[in-house]
């Protein structure tokens, strides 16, 4: 059961925009806003992940990043396919 309140003020046009989008997804305003806020919060947190390594582990990590890549036919095939949304230049 959700019982923690989150209150905020919005401009009428912001509220109308949110309501329109929520309605298109078959959601109420609260569910739409909570889902959108949680998605953004997770994105922000995932972009800020920090990990610490001692010098030896860091050198190992850097060597792996600097090493040449191994051939990957599946990836090469994927990258050679034109995206359906790409337009001719």
Buried (B, 14 or more C-beta within 10 A) or exposed (E): EEEEEEEEEEEEEEEEEBEEBBEEEEBEEEEBBBEBEEEEEEEEEEEEEEEEEEEEEEEEEEEEEEEEEEEEEEEEEEEEEEEEEEEEE
